[in-house]
């Protein structure tokens, strides 16, 4: 990719770790399987390790980059549309309307220090998204795909599994990056579910947050009083810990609490 030859120093405040292993890059691109003309958005392109092979296959690519110096480099590529912004301020639904298809494919090596806020931000715009492929800390992906009654199962598992089918598709070791992070990484595939049950998302989020606030105790200690205040008179079993409750039961409980 064209651009200045001056080395770019990774900035800790942006959580920058640049992918540099050609074999891993190729495996990620194959997992994404980009095709010419597809509307794709890359979050945090950095030094363009993924950007270059993606744009070669797509023909055109939109990238979101917060780092001013990196954004300036990326603008020198004629096939890139560069949005210099904090991704948490980007309206993906509005972005989809400007591109040639109604749904976006979203990819990226997400900054590990704000990966969860980015995932929740995208959840707000899920109707505009076809699929997502993200490099994340392996521990975060383990939590995203965790099943009930496991240590990794928690709020992130419930809030994302309600809306996406997800799978861990590729392990990425620290040495694949420059500088190497102190954690293992992986790539997750996220496919929005076609017909998820309608639910008040802020209500579900609050419910799940309360449930997992005392995850070592039975739900009657934290969730019980919360439900009582809301006049819940259903048969939801509070003699369990939060991690024992499947996603569909949390969703059903949130639906029962919503104003009719």
C-alpha positions as CSV (number, residue, x, y, z in Angstrom):
1,X,0.0,0.0,0.0
2,X,1.3,3.4,-0.9
3,X,2.3,5.8,1.9
4,X,5.2,7.3,3.8
5,X,8.0,4.9,4.8
6,X,8.4,6.4,8.3
7,X,7.7,3.6,10.8
8,X,4.6,4.1,12.9
9,X,5.0,3.5,16.6
10,X,2.2,1.6,18.3
11,X,0.3,3.9,20.7
12,X,-0.7,2.3,24.0
13,X,-3.6,4.7,24.5
14,X,-5.2,3.3,21.3
15,X,-4.5,-0.3,22.3
16,X,-2.5,-0.7,19.1
17,X,-1.0,-4.1,18.2
18,X,-0.4,-4.5,14.5
19,X,-0.9,-7.8,12.8
20,X,2.2,-8.9,10.9
21,X,2.1,-12.7,10.3
22,X,1.4,-13.3,6.6
23,X,0.0,-16.8,7.2
24,X,-2.4,-15.6,9.9
25,X,-3.4,-12.6,7.6
26,X,-4.2,-15.0,4.8
27,X,-6.2,-17.3,7.1
28,X,-8.3,-14.4,8.4
29,X,-9.0,-13.2,4.8
30,X,-10.1,-16.7,3.8
31,X,-12.4,-16.9,6.9
32,X,-14.0,-13.5,5.9
33,X,-14.2,-14.6,2.2
34,X,-14.7,-11.1,0.7
35,X,-16.1,-10.9,-2.8
36,X,-16.0,-8.1,-5.3
37,X,-18.5,-5.3,-4.8
38,X,-19.6,-6.3,-1.2
39,X,-20.0,-3.3,1.1
40,X,-17.5,-3.8,3.9
41,X,-16.3,-1.7,6.8
42,X,-13.0,-2.3,8.5
43,X,-12.6,-1.0,12.1
44,X,-9.1,0.0,13.1
45,X,-7.1,-0.8,9.9
46,X,-3.9,0.3,11.5
47,X,-0.9,-0.4,9.1
48,X,-3.3,-2.0,6.6
49,X,-2.2,-5.7,7.0
50,X,-5.8,-6.8,6.5
51,X,-6.8,-3.8,4.5
52,X,-4.6,-4.5,1.5
53,X,-5.8,-8.1,0.8
54,X,-9.4,-7.1,1.5
55,X,-9.5,-4.1,-0.9
56,X,-7.8,-6.2,-3.6
57,X,-10.7,-8.6,-3.5
58,X,-13.5,-6.1,-2.8
59,X,-12.5,-3.3,-5.2
60,X,-13.5,-0.6,-2.6
61,X,-13.4,-0.6,1.2
62,X,-14.5,1.8,4.0
63,X,-12.2,2.0,7.0
64,X,-12.7,3.6,10.4
65,X,-9.4,4.9,12.0
66,X,-9.1,7.1,15.1
67,X,-5.3,7.6,14.8
68,X,-4.7,10.8,12.8
69,X,-1.4,9.7,11.4
70,X,-2.6,6.4,10.3
71,X,-5.8,7.9,8.7
72,X,-3.5,10.2,6.7
73,X,-1.6,7.3,5.3
74,X,-4.7,5.4,4.5
75,X,-6.2,8.4,2.5
76,X,-3.4,7.9,0.0
77,X,-5.0,4.7,-1.2
78,X,-7.5,5.6,-3.9
79,X,-9.8,2.6,-3.2
80,X,-10.3,3.4,0.5
81,X,-13.0,5.6,2.0
82,X,-11.5,6.8,5.3
83,X,-13.6,7.8,8.2
84,X,-11.4,9.4,10.8
85,X,-13.4,8.9,14.0
86,X,-13.9,7.0,17.2
87,X,-15.9,3.9,16.1
88,X,-18.3,4.4,19.1
89,X,-19.5,7.6,17.4
90,X,-20.1,6.0,14.0
91,X,-23.8,5.4,13.0
92,X,-23.6,2.1,11.1
93,X,-27.2,2.3,10.0
94,X,-26.6,5.7,8.4
95,X,-23.4,4.3,6.8
96,X,-25.2,1.4,5.3
97,X,-27.6,3.8,3.5
98,X,-24.6,5.5,1.8
99,X,-23.2,2.2,0.5
100,X,-24.5,0.2,-2.5
101,X,-26.3,-2.5,-0.4
102,X,-28.6,-2.4,2.6
103,X,-26.4,-4.5,4.9
104,X,-22.8,-4.1,5.8
105,X,-20.1,-6.7,6.4
106,X,-18.0,-5.5,9.3
107,X,-14.4,-6.7,10.1
108,X,-11.5,-5.6,12.2
109,X,-8.7,-6.2,14.7
110,X,-10.5,-4.4,17.5
111,X,-8.5,-2.5,20.2
112,X,-8.6,-4.9,23.1
113,X,-9.1,-2.1,25.7
114,X,-12.5,-1.1,24.2
115,X,-13.6,-4.3,22.5
116,X,-16.7,-4.8,24.6
117,X,-18.1,-1.3,24.2
118,X,-17.6,-1.7,20.4
119,X,-19.5,-5.0,20.4
120,X,-22.4,-3.3,22.3
121,X,-22.3,-0.3,20.0
122,X,-22.7,-2.6,17.0
123,X,-25.5,-4.5,18.7
124,X,-27.5,-1.2,18.5
125,X,-27.0,-1.2,14.7
126,X,-27.4,-4.9,14.1
127,X,-30.3,-4.5,11.6
128,X,-27.8,-2.9,9.2
129,X,-25.2,-5.6,9.4
130,X,-24.9,-8.8,7.4
131,X,-22.0,-10.4,9.4
132,X,-19.0,-9.5,11.6
133,X,-15.5,-11.0,11.8
134,X,-13.3,-9.6,14.6
135,X,-9.9,-10.3,16.1
136,X,-10.3,-10.1,19.8
137,X,-8.6,-11.3,23.0
138,X,-9.2,-15.1,23.2
139,X,-10.6,-14.7,26.7
140,X,-13.3,-12.3,25.4
141,X,-14.4,-14.7,22.6
142,X,-14.5,-17.5,25.1
143,X,-17.0,-15.4,27.1
144,X,-19.0,-14.5,24.0
145,X,-19.6,-18.1,22.9
146,X,-19.7,-19.6,26.4
147,X,-22.5,-22.1,27.3
148,X,-24.6,-21.9,30.6
149,X,-23.1,-23.5,33.7
150,X,-19.5,-22.6,32.7
151,X,-17.2,-20.1,34.3
152,X,-17.0,-18.0,31.2
153,X,-20.8,-17.6,30.8
154,X,-21.9,-14.1,31.8
155,X,-23.5,-10.9,30.7
156,X,-21.6,-10.7,27.4
157,X,-22.6,-14.2,26.5
158,X,-26.3,-13.5,27.1
159,X,-26.5,-10.1,25.4
160,X,-24.7,-11.3,22.3
161,X,-26.1,-14.8,22.0
162,X,-29.6,-13.4,22.1
163,X,-28.9,-11.6,18.8
164,X,-26.0,-13.5,17.0
165,X,-24.9,-17.0,16.1
166,X,-21.2,-17.0,16.9
167,X,-18.2,-19.2,16.5
168,X,-14.5,-19.0,17.3
169,X,-12.9,-19.6,13.8
170,X,-9.1,-19.0,14.3
171,X,-6.5,-19.0,17.1
172,X,-3.9,-16.2,16.8
173,X,-0.8,-16.3,19.0
174,X,0.9,-13.2,20.4
175,X,3.9,-13.5,18.0
176,X,1.6,-12.7,15.1
177,X,1.6,-9.1,16.2
178,X,4.0,-6.2,16.5
179,X,4.4,-5.4,19.3
180,X,3.1,-8.8,20.7
181,X,0.3,-8.5,23.2
182,X,0.5,-10.3,26.5
183,X,-2.6,-12.4,25.7
184,X,-3.7,-14.9,23.2
185,X,-6.1,-13.7,20.4
186,X,-8.7,-15.3,18.2
187,X,-11.1,-14.5,15.4
188,X,-14.8,-14.7,15.9
189,X,-17.6,-14.9,13.3
190,X,-20.9,-13.2,14.3
191,X,-24.0,-13.8,12.2
192,X,-27.1,-11.8,13.2
193,X,-30.0,-14.2,13.8
194,X,-32.8,-13.9,11.2
195,X,-35.8,-13.9,13.6
196,X,-34.7,-13.2,17.2
197,X,-37.5,-12.7,19.8
198,X,-38.4,-9.0,20.1
199,X,-37.2,-7.7,23.4
200,X,-36.7,-4.3,25.2
201,X,-32.8,-4.3,24.9
202,X,-32.1,-1.8,27.8
203,X,-34.5,-3.8,30.0
204,X,-32.7,-7.1,29.1
205,X,-29.3,-5.5,29.7
206,X,-30.3,-4.2,33.1
207,X,-31.9,-7.5,34.1
208,X,-28.8,-9.5,33.1
209,X,-26.4,-7.0,34.8
210,X,-28.3,-7.3,38.0
211,X,-28.4,-11.1,37.7
212,X,-24.6,-11.4,37.3
213,X,-23.8,-8.7,39.9
214,X,-23.6,-11.4,42.6
215,X,-22.8,-14.4,40.4
216,X,-21.6,-16.6,43.3
217,X,-25.0,-16.2,45.1
218,X,-28.4,-17.5,44.3
219,X,-30.5,-15.2,42.1
220,X,-32.9,-14.5,45.0
221,X,-30.3,-12.3,46.6
222,X,-29.8,-9.8,43.7
223,X,-32.4,-10.5,41.0
224,X,-35.2,-11.3,43.5
225,X,-35.6,-7.8,45.0
226,X,-35.2,-6.2,41.5
227,X,-38.1,-8.3,40.2
228,X,-40.2,-7.6,43.3
229,X,-39.9,-3.8,42.7
230,X,-41.2,-4.4,39.2
231,X,-44.2,-6.4,40.4
232,X,-43.1,-9.7,38.8
233,X,-45.3,-12.5,39.9
234,X,-44.2,-15.2,37.5
235,X,-42.6,-18.6,38.1
236,X,-39.0,-17.8,37.3
237,X,-36.7,-20.0,39.4
238,X,-34.6,-17.8,41.6
239,X,-33.0,-20.8,43.4
240,X,-30.2,-20.9,40.8
241,X,-27.1,-18.9,40.1
242,X,-27.0,-16.5,37.2
243,X,-24.6,-18.7,35.2
244,X,-27.2,-21.6,35.3
245,X,-29.9,-19.7,33.4
246,X,-30.0,-20.2,29.6
247,X,-30.2,-17.2,27.3
248,X,-33.8,-17.9,26.2
249,X,-35.0,-17.8,29.8
250,X,-33.4,-14.4,30.4
251,X,-35.1,-13.1,27.2
252,X,-38.5,-14.6,28.1
253,X,-38.2,-13.0,31.6
254,X,-37.4,-9.6,30.0
255,X,-40.4,-10.0,27.6
256,X,-42.7,-10.8,30.5
257,X,-41.6,-7.6,32.3
258,X,-42.1,-5.3,29.3
259,X,-45.2,-3.0,29.4
260,X,-48.0,-4.6,27.4
